[in-house]
């Protein structure tokens, strides 16, 4: 009698272990699929904007890529610079980098809040 109880208990434990392995495998598959979707979404978002540094020299604004300081565009004022940016990159959005002069960032914030 006790041998059959032990056999049943071992069978239940073995079955529960197999169910847990099966669930862990499927959870891992779902997590891998989610990771792929998240990476694709991040790539799509990062491809839709350009992080720029804006400098002002005399009365002209110069716009450079933050990553490699490559020249992007220029303009006599912020609006002209943004129009030049839209011409150069019609499918992208400019994002002002934090290392841009705070006065220039303030000008951009005022322009956006209008």
N, C-alpha and C positions, 0 to 999 in steps of 0.2 A: 504494500500500500504506500509506504513512504517513498519507495523507489519511483512509483508512478507520479507522485506529487512532485518529486524532484525533477523528473523528466518533463512534466508539464511546465514547471517553473522555468526550466532551462529553455524550453521551446518558446515560452512567452517572451523571455528576455532576448533570445536570439531574434525572434520576429520583431520585437520593438527596436532592436539595434539595426536591423535591416531597413525598417521603415525610416528610422532617423537618418541613415546613410542616403536613402533615396531622396528624402526631403532636403538634406544638405546639398546633394548634387543639383537638384532643381533650383534651389535658392541661389547657388553659385552661377548657374546658367542665366538666371534672371538678372543677377547683379552684373555679370559681364555684359549683357545686352544693354542694361541701363548705363553702364560706363561708356559704352560705344556711343550711345545717343547723347550723353552729356558732353563727351569730347567733340562730337560733330557740332552740337549747338554752340559750344564755346568757340570753335573755329569759325562758324558762321558769324557770330557776333563780333569776334575780333577782326574779321575781314571786312566788317562794315564801317569801321572807324579808323581814323589815323590820329594818334596822339602827337600834338604839335607843341613846339615852344615858339612863342612870339616875342620878337625883339623890336624895339623902336629906336630908329636912328634918325635924328632930326625930325622930319614930319612924315616919315615912311615906316610902315609896319612890315617886318620880314617874318615869314613863317617857315619853320624848319621841322623836319621829322625829329621826334624825341630820340628815337633809337639810334640813328646814325648821323644826325644833324645835317641831313640832306635838305637842300633848299626846296621849298614847295611852291611858294608864291609870295607876292608882296602887294601892298596897296597904300595909297595916300592916307586912308583912314581905315577903321575896322571894317566898315561895310564894303569898301572896295577890296580889301584883302579877302573877306569872306566870299565875295563874288568871284574873285580870281581862283579861290580854292574850289568853288563849285564848278568852275570851268575845267580846272585841272583834274578834279576827282568828282565827277557828277554822281557817282554811286556810293560815295563815302561821306562820313560825318566827321567834322573836326572836333577833337576833344583837347582842351587846353591843359598842358602839363602843369604840375604844381611848381616846377622850378622856373616858370614864367614870372616876370616882374609882377609883384602884387598890384601895382597901379594899372597895368595892362589887364590883369584878371578882373579888376574892379570895373574897368571900361566894358569888358565883355559881359559881365554880370548886369550892368546897367542896360546894355543893348538888348540882352535877352529878356529882361524884366519889362521892357516897353511893350 
